[in-house]
């Protein structure tokens, strides 16, 4: 598979094989993992960061192995589904950072091109999420709106 905005191929890499069963050494129960995840989500932490916190602080290697469901599904079942998906939110955050950079450095043309490419990535991802009803049908990307959503 190739990269989106370059003529280069992607890079291959292996992924850590997660066991589908709960490891014997994990003492956390399903209810404990769900309650900790919901508490973290209420403070505004994204799902990926919740997984890292569960791994590093609470000793849960994989919430999916312990609970049988993905973290996003667990949060949605408990009413903590984010308005905008995490990957789209991360792209919006990067765009806002680039916009601030370009305000102070207006001649940085390589970053201006990076901003254009990132905005096209956001529009492509937003189109996908609108088709799959993960964001409202009326949601559109705008530079001012991105700054408001990130803050």
N, C-alpha and C positions, 0 to 999 in steps of 0.2 A: 504494500500500500504506500502511496506517496504522500508527501506533505501537501498542505493546502496551498500555500502561497510561494512555493519554490519549485524548481525543476528537479529537486533531489528526491531520492527514495527515503522512506522512513527508516528508522533504525529498529532492528529486531531486538527483542529482549525477552527473557523469561520472567514469569510471574511466580510469586511464592504460592505453592499449592496449599490452599487452606483446607484443612480437614473438615468434612461435613459434620463430624460428630464433635461433641464437647470433649476437650482433653480431660483426662482424669484428675490432673492437678488443679484445675480451676474450681474454686469453691463458691463462686458467685452463682446465684440462682437467676432464673429468667426474670422474675419480678424485680430483683435488685438491679439488674442491668437496665431494664426498661425505666425504672424510676430514676436512676442516675442519668440516663440519657435524656429523659424529659426535663429534669432539673437543669442540666447543662443547656438544653435547647431554649429554656425559658430565659436564660441569661443572654441569649443572642449568639450562641456559638454555632457555627456551621457543622453539618453532619460529619464531614471529614475530620474536623478538629475534635468532635465528640468521640469518634472512633480512636483517635490518637490518645485522648485523655483516658478513655476506658482501658486502653492497652498499657499506657505508661503509669498511670496512677492506681488503677484498680486491679491490674493483673488479668484483664480479659483479652486474650489474644485476638479474638474475632467475635463480635457481637452476633454475627450471623450463625456461628457455630453454637453459641450458647442458647440463643433464642429461637433459631430456626427461621428467622426473617431478617431481611436487610434493615439497616438503621433507618433509612428513609421511610420505609413502610411502617416501622414501629412508631416513628414520630408522627406520621400522618394519622395512624390509628388513635393516637393520644391527643390529637388536635394541635400538634406543633408543626404542621406542614408550612414551610416558608412560602411567602407570596411569590417570590422569584426563585427558581432553582439555583442551587449553589454554584454550578459552573458558570451560569449567566451572570450571577452576582460577582463572581471573581473577575470575569472579563470587564464588567462595568467598573469595578474598582481600579483595574489596571488602566482603563481608558481615562478615568478621572485623574489618575496620577500623571499620565502622559500629557493631558491637557494643561495641568499646572506647570509641568516642565516646559512645555512649548510657550507658555505665557512669558516665562523668564528668559527662554532661549529661542527666539522666533526663527533664527536661521538654521536650526538643527533639522536639516532636511531629511536625514535618515530616520529620525524619530517621527517626523511628520508622515512619512510613508508608513512607518509602523503603526501609527494611529489610524490611518486610512484602512490598512489591512485588518486591524483589530476591530474596527467598526463594521467592516464587511463580515467578519466572523460572528459578531454579535447579531447582525441582521439575519444571517443564515441560521444561527441557533434559535433565534426568536421565531422565525418562520416554522421551524420544526416543532417548537413547543406550542405554538398556536394551533398547529394541525393536530397535535396530540392532547390539546386542552389542558396543558400544564400551566399556561399563563392566560390571562384574559385576551379575548379576541381583539380588543381595542388597544392592546399594549403596543407601542411603537418606540423605537429607539430615538432619542434626541440627546444631544450633548448636555443641555441644561437639565433634562430629566435624569440623566445618569448621575450627575453631581448631586441632585436631590435624593436619589434613591440610595446612594452610597452613604451619605451623611445621616 
